[in-house]
Amino acid sequence: MIYFYHYNKCGTCRKAKSFLDSQEMIYKEIDITEMPPPRIVLKKAMANYGIKKLFNTSGMEYREKKLKEKVNSMSEVQALDLLSGNGRLIKRPIIVDGDKITVGFNADEFKSIWSD
């Protein structure tokens, strides 16, 4: 099962959804702001992308919490605690299916990972 963690008002998420739909993929949509991905998914994303790439650096909460100064010195556990508790801090969308995972939307990456 493919899980698509997104936010409806996010343009990047809409691009990713459009791509998945064009591939006729079946997926479960989950609002990332209401139900952040579980720690195991975040940990897998962190292993592939690094801690800093998982944060929604353009988000208001990221700026309000002054995370730009803190992220570089954050441990994996601290980052997981913060991200798993607040979906608005997470870069979106996150798409996961077994061993495959993507964070954000990059057309070339999507073609190589999510195309048949």
C-alpha positions as CSV (number, residue, x, y, z in Angstrom):
1,M,0.0,0.0,0.0
2,I,1.3,3.4,-0.9
3,Y,0.8,6.1,1.7
4,F,0.6,9.7,0.5
5,Y,1.2,12.2,3.3
6,H,0.2,15.6,2.0
7,Y,-1.5,18.9,2.8
8,N,-4.4,19.9,0.4
9,K,-3.4,23.6,0.2
10,C,0.2,22.7,-0.8
11,G,1.0,23.3,-4.5
12,T,3.9,20.8,-4.3
13,C,1.6,18.2,-2.9
14,R,-0.9,18.8,-5.8
15,K,1.9,18.3,-8.3
16,A,2.9,15.0,-6.7
17,K,-0.8,13.9,-6.6
18,S,-1.1,14.7,-10.3
19,F,1.9,12.6,-11.1
20,L,0.7,9.6,-9.1
21,D,-2.8,9.9,-10.7
22,S,-1.1,10.1,-14.2
23,Q,0.5,6.8,-13.3
24,E,-2.8,5.4,-12.3
25,M,-1.4,4.5,-8.9
26,I,-3.7,3.6,-6.0
27,Y,-2.7,5.2,-2.7
28,K,-4.1,6.2,0.6
29,E,-4.2,10.0,1.2
30,I,-3.3,11.2,4.7
31,D,-3.4,14.8,5.8
32,I,0.1,15.3,7.2
33,T,-1.0,18.2,9.4
34,E,-3.6,16.0,11.1
35,M,-1.7,12.7,11.2
36,P,2.1,13.1,10.8
37,P,3.9,10.0,9.5
38,P,4.9,7.5,12.2
39,R,8.4,7.6,13.5
40,I,9.5,4.6,11.5
41,V,8.6,6.4,8.2
42,L,10.3,9.6,9.4
43,K,13.4,7.5,10.4
44,K,13.5,5.9,6.9
45,A,13.1,9.3,5.2
46,M,15.9,10.7,7.5
47,A,18.2,7.9,6.5
48,N,17.6,8.7,2.8
49,Y,17.5,12.5,2.9
50,G,19.1,13.6,6.2
51,I,17.6,15.5,9.1
52,K,17.6,19.0,7.6
53,K,15.8,17.9,4.4
54,L,12.8,16.7,6.4
55,F,11.9,20.1,7.7
56,N,9.5,22.4,6.0
57,T,11.9,25.3,6.0
58,S,9.4,27.7,4.3
59,G,6.7,27.0,6.9
60,M,5.6,29.6,9.5
61,E,6.1,27.3,12.5
62,Y,9.7,26.5,11.3
63,R,10.4,30.3,11.4
64,E,8.5,30.9,14.6
65,K,10.4,28.2,16.5
66,K,13.7,29.5,15.0
67,L,14.6,26.0,13.9
68,K,17.1,27.2,11.2
69,E,19.6,27.8,14.0
70,K,18.8,24.5,15.8
71,V,18.4,21.9,13.1
72,N,22.1,21.5,12.4
73,S,22.9,20.6,16.0
74,M,19.8,18.4,16.5
75,S,20.1,14.7,17.2
76,E,18.1,12.2,15.2
77,V,15.9,11.5,18.3
78,Q,15.3,15.3,18.9
79,A,14.3,15.7,15.2
80,L,12.0,12.7,15.3
81,D,10.3,13.9,18.5
82,L,9.7,17.3,16.9
83,L,8.6,16.1,13.5
84,S,6.4,13.2,14.7
85,G,4.5,15.7,17.0
86,N,3.9,18.4,14.4
87,G,3.1,17.6,10.7
88,R,3.3,21.3,9.8
89,L,7.1,21.1,10.4
90,I,7.5,18.3,7.9
91,K,8.5,18.8,4.3
92,R,5.8,17.5,2.1
93,P,4.6,15.4,0.5
94,I,6.1,12.1,1.9
95,I,5.2,9.1,-0.2
96,V,6.1,5.6,1.1
97,D,5.6,2.1,-0.1
98,G,7.6,-0.6,1.6
99,D,11.3,0.2,0.9
100,K,10.5,3.1,-1.4
101,I,10.2,6.7,-0.1
102,T,10.3,10.2,-1.4
103,V,10.2,13.6,0.4
104,G,9.0,16.6,-1.5
105,F,8.4,16.6,-5.3
106,N,11.1,16.2,-7.9
107,A,9.8,15.1,-11.3
108,D,13.0,13.1,-12.2
109,E,13.1,11.3,-8.8
110,F,9.4,10.5,-9.1
111,K,9.9,9.1,-12.6
112,S,12.6,6.8,-11.4
113,I,10.9,5.7,-8.2
114,W,7.2,5.8,-8.8
115,S,6.9,5.0,-12.5
116,D,6.2,1.4,-13.7
